[in-house]
Amino acid sequence: MREILGRRRKILFRRTGRSALLDAALHCATEWQWPVLPGVALGPAGRQPAGARLGLSERPTRRCSCPDPDCVVPGAHPFDPGLLAASTDARMVRWWWTNRPSAPIVLATGGRAPCAVSLPAVAGARALAALDHFGVRVGPVVATPTRWSLLVSPYGLAELGELLHSQDWVPSSLRFHGEGGYVVLPPSQIGAGRVRWERPPAAPKLSTSVEQGGPPSPAAPWLPKVATIVDALVTASTSTPDGGSRLAY
């Protein structure tokens, strides 16, 4: 019976729609103790591009349902409630996604929650290949069609400042999500497309309670220190053309 329930849970976690989003949000909040909240959902599809009407591959544009008509991260940010409302309370999470079943899952980074480093998808693939080549273990990696985010153990501004100061140059396409930041988690659907796990969360090591400054949740995924991966991310981002300052999550 336990195997059947476990298999059903995995299927729900991967399936798109109400069950998958609610189940994933509850799993993050209660099993991993990651504070989450519902992001702003996508609005209705915009006017169909001319290319799509001619049978080309262009898709109708999806606009954000937030008040900003020029939102550059449609469906990929918190709005109402705000980021400070992020919670690990199962009742709150269930209420949110029962009332907003299509809302993306937003992880509030920093504090005792994971932090993240994000970079363009092409650079992310190059960085992972380099880290694998040198035998560096990476943690969970969240992927959208345009950007990849590597989750790391919580870091402070002082630690991050020292790491960046040691670099000759840090490209603007490399972004750090610490205290007061956020990352959208699978299986959300945002303006850029589907959010998925490029590297799924792995079981924790016994030593993580010391590495992360306190005892984490027993089921919390293992996370690397940002210092172990930042060099590879900077190198990969430096050799990748920067798309500019507009955030394309």
N, C-alpha and C positions, 0 to 999 in steps of 0.2 A: 504493500500500500504506500509506503514511504517513497519508493522509487517512482510510482505513478504520480504522486503529488509533486515530487521534485522535477519530473519531466514536464509536467503541466506548467510549473512555475517558469522553467526555462523557455517554454514555447511562448508564454504570455510576455516574458521579458523581451523577446525578439520580435513579436508580432507588432505591426503598426496599428494605431488607433487607440481607443480609450483604455483598454486593458493593459496594453504595453506601457503607455505613459504613466498611468497611475501605479502600476506594479513597479516600474523602474524607479519612480520618485520615492515610493515607500521603501524600496530596498536600499536606496542611497541614504535616506534619512534614518531609518531604524536599524539596519544591519551594519552600515558603515559609519553612521553618525556624521554624515555630510549634510550641512544645512542647505536646504533647497527652497525654492519658491517658483511659482509659475511665471514664465516670461510673457511678454506681449505676443499675441498670436498674429499670424499673417492675415491680412485683409483679403477681400475677394480679388480674383485675377483681374488685372488691368486690361486695357484694350489690346487685342491680339496684334502682334507685330506684322508688318507687311510681308516679311519673309515667311511667316507661318501660314499666311493666307495663300501664298504661292507654293506651299508644300515643302518649304525648306525646314531646317531643323530648329529654328527659333521657337521659343516657348512664350506664352503670355506672361507678362510681368506680374509678380506678386508684390504688392505693396504692404507696408507695415500698417497695423491697425492703431498705432500710436498717433498723436496729433501732428507729428512732424511730417509734412508731405514729402520732404526730401531725405527721409531717414535712410542712412547708408548701411544699416544693419537690420533690415526688416525681419521681424520675428526672432531676433537674436539678442534681446536685452530685456531687463526688467522695466516695468513702468508702474503698474498698480496691481499689487502692492510694490513698494520700493524695496531696494536691496536689503535694508535693515530688518525686514520682516522675515528673512530666511529662517527656516525652522527645521528641527529634527523630530518634532512632535507628530506622531502618526495621525492623530485626529485632525490636526491642522492641514497636513498634506492631503489627507483623504478628502477633506472639505473643499480644498482648492481645486483638485482635479476632478471632483464630482461635478463642480459648477463650471469648470473650464476644461473639459476633457481633451481639447486639442492644444492646450498651452504647452510650449516648450519647457523643459526642465532646466532651470538655472541654478548652478552651484555658486554660492557665495564663497569666494576664495579667501584665504588668510585666517589668522587666528589659529585655532586648532584644526581647521579644515585644510585640505590640500591647496597649494598654490599652483600656478601653471606658467609655462612659457609657450607662446604661440608664434608661429611663423608661416609664410606661404607654403601651400601644399607641396610644391615642387622641392623647396628647400627642406621641408620636413622629411620627405622621402629620402633625400640625400643624407640628411643628418642621421636618420635611423640606420641607414646602410653603413655609415662610418662608425657609429657606436657599436653596431653588431660586429663589424670587422675587428674592432679592438676589444671585443668581449665585455663591453660595458653594459650592465643590466639597466634597462629602462622600465619605467612604470607604465601606468595606463596612458594611452595616447588617443585623444579624441580627434576625429577627422571630419571635416566638411569638404565639399568640392574645392574650396578655395584656401582654407587654412587648417593646419594641424596644431593641436595643443598638447604638450607633454606635461602631465601632472607630476608635481614634485612635492616633497615634504615642506611644511611651512617654513618660510624664511622672512627675515626682517629687513628693513630698509638699509640698515648698517651693513649686513652681510651682502646684500645685493649691490650696494654701492662699491664695496671693496672689489667684488668680482668684476664689475663693469669698468672700474678704474684701471684694472690690469689689462684691459683690452685696448688695442690700438685704435679701434673704431667699432662702434656698435650700430648696425644698420637700423633705419627707422622701421623696417618691416618686421623686426623682432620686438615682440611686446611681452611685458611681464605682468602677470595677474596675481597680485598679492592682496594684502589687506585692503578692503574696499573695492575689490575687483570681482569679476565673475567669469564663468565659462558655461556654455550651453552643453548639456549632456545628451547622449543617445537615450531613446530613439526619436529625438525631437525632429521636427520639420521646420526649417527656416527659409528665408528668402534665397539663400545660396543653394539650398537642396537639403538632402537628408544628412543628419548627424549620426555618425556611427563610431564604433570602436575600431581603430586601426590596430591597437594592441589592447586586448581586454584586461581588466584588473586581475592581478594575480594574488595568491595567498600571501599573507604577511610573513616576514621573518621574525624569529623570536627576539631579535635585537632592536626591533623598531621602537620599543618603548623607551630605550635610551636615546636613540638617534633623533626622535621627534620631541624630546623634552618632556615626556610623560607617557603613561600607559594609554595606548590607543584602544579603540574598540577591538575586541578579539577577532572580529571578522573583517576589520578594515583592510583594504588592499595595501600591498607593499608600495612604498614611494621612495624614489631616489632623492638624494640631496641635489639641489640645483647646481652646486659646484662641480658635480661629476659630469654634467651634460652641457654646461653653458658654452664651453669652448667649441664643441662640435656644432652647436646651433648658430653661434656667431659666424663660424667659417662657412657653413652651408648658406646662411642668409646673405653673406657678403658676396658670394659668387652667383646669387640669384637676382635678376632684375627686380627692383622695387617698384611696385605698382602705384606708388604715391602715398599720400597721407590718408586717403579715404579708407576707412575700415571696411574690409570685405570679408566678413565672417561667413 
